[in-house]
Amino acid sequence: MKSLGYVDGQGLGAQGQGRATPVETIMHNTRLGLGHHYQPSINSSSSSGPPIVTDEPLFSSFDQSIAASSSFLTLNHKPITIGFNLRSVLSSLFVKFVDLESLYKKREEYIFKIRSDRLTEPKTFLSDQLELLNKEERFRNIHGIYTDFKTAFQLASLDKIFQLTSVVANNSSTLTFIIDNQSLSGFAEYLVWQQKNQVRGLVVSDWKDPLPISPSVTYKTQIDQSHPAVHLFFSDVSILSIDVKINMRYTEQYNKRQLIISCQRALTLLNNGGHFVCKILDTLTRFTTGLIYLLYRSFKSISILRPFTLNPASSERFIVCRELKYPVHQSIIQHLDNLLKYEETENILEVVPLNCLLEPQFQQYLADTSQRLLQREIQALDKRLWHIDHQYDEQIDLMISEEHWEEAHECVTVQRRPKAPVVEPDSGIQLPIGWTKEWSKREEKFYYFNTNTKESRWEPPT
C-alpha cells in the first residue's frame, strides 16, 4: 500500500480523503446463510409474572399483503427435487436454524408437559374462549351465533380484514362457495348468516348425516368435475392423520398431497377475481413455500397471518389469496398435475426453482411473516407453560378485560348483506279467477294460492 502512496492516518484521495484504514475487521452478530435476513432475537420473559406475548390479546399486527409485479411465469421444465430418504426440515431459507431449534424444543416441552400430566390446555388466550363471543343473544343480529362457532369466527375475523364476502358484484347475485373439508363447517354457517341466505354452497363431507345449515348449502363426498366456478374456495390442510406417528418438528411433510390438491382446485374452480383461503401449518420448507409462490403469481395478492381467533401457541395459520387473475397460466396447472402423479408426494422437496424463492419481495415477506409467527408461537407456549405451573395459584387471574372483549366483538363484526330486492314476477299480469298472491314469511318471497283448489305455487299461474 505504501508503494501506492499510502500514508498512515490519511485517505487515498488526492486531498487525503477517503478510507483511512485500508483493512477493517467487522464482527457480525450471526452467521446468516443464503436467503437469510437479519431478524431480532427471540426473547423469553424472565420476570416473575406471566410471560408476555407480543401484540396480545388481539394480535392485530400482521405483515401486509404482497403482490407479484408480473403474472408472467412459465414452468417449461421440471423444477422438482425428490429426496427419497430426506423428508425432514434440515434448514429454512426464511428463519435461522437456532430459532427453528428453539421452536421445536418449546413444542416438545409443551406436548410432554400436557401428556405426562394429563392436563387440558389452560384458557389463556381469546382463541380459547370464543364461546363467550357466541353466548349473548344480543349479538345474534350483530355478528351471528353459531354451532361451530370457532371456525365461524375464524372466517369472520378474516372477512373483517380482507372483505372477502364483498366479492359479489351486485346485490342481486348469489354468493357461491366450496368448502373442501367438513372441519370448516362454521365457514358455511357464517356465510349463510352474513349473506342472509343469498348463497349457494358445497361442503365436502364424509359425514352420513351432517347437520343441515341451510337448504342453499349441500353436502357431498367429493366435488363434481362439472361443478361451476365459484366466488370463494376454502381448504383445510392443517389436520394431521391419527393413523401416523407424527413428528411435531416436521409437520409439513404429512399433508403435501392435500396441499397440492387444494392449490389445484382453487386455480381451476374459482371465478376470475375469486378468493382462496387455506388453513395450513408451518411455512418453513421449500416445498410449502414453492406452492405459495405459485399462488403468489396467480392471485393479485397473498397474505399469511394468524388472527386472534386461532391459537397463537399452535403452528396453524391462514394463507389468504385474493382476486384470482384470469387466465390462469396452463403451465402452472400442468405442473400441479405432474406433482400429483408422484405416488409418494412426501418425498418431494422442491416444486419451483430456487431463484423463484429468492425473488427479493417474496423472500423478504416469507422471512418476516415466518419470524413473526415463530416468535409468537414460542412466547405463547411459554405463557401456557407458565399458567400450567401456576394453575393452583389463587392470585393468577386469567380473565380478559371487558374492553378487550368489546374489541374482539368488533373484530368479528362485518356488516350483513342487504336483502335482495323482491321481484314480483306477476308484474303487469292479471291473475286468473280464484288465484291470490300471498307472502311467505319463511322464504321471504311471494307465492300464489288458489282459493278453490287449495293449490300453491311459486310461479304465477297462466
Secondary structure, DSSP 8 states (H G I E B T S, - for coil): -GGGT--TTS-SSTTS-S-S-SS-----SS---TT-----------SSS----TTTTT-------B--S-------S---EE-TT--S----SSS-HHHHHHHHHHHHHHHHHHHHTT------SGGGGGGGTTT-GGGTTTT---SSHHHHHHHHHHHHHH-GGGGSSSTTS-EEEEE--GGGHHHHHHHHHHTTT-EEEEEE---SS-----TTEEEESS--TT---EEEEEEE-----SSS---TT-GGGTTHHHHHHHHHHHHHHEEEEEEEEEEES---SHHHHHHHHHHHHHEEEEEEE--TTS-TTSS-EEEEEEEE-SS--HHHHHHHHHHHT-S-GGGEEESS-HHHHT-HHHHHHHHHHHHHHHHHHHHHHHHHHHHHHTTT-TT------HHHHHHHHHHT------------TTTT----TTEEEEEETTTTEEEEEETTT--EESS---
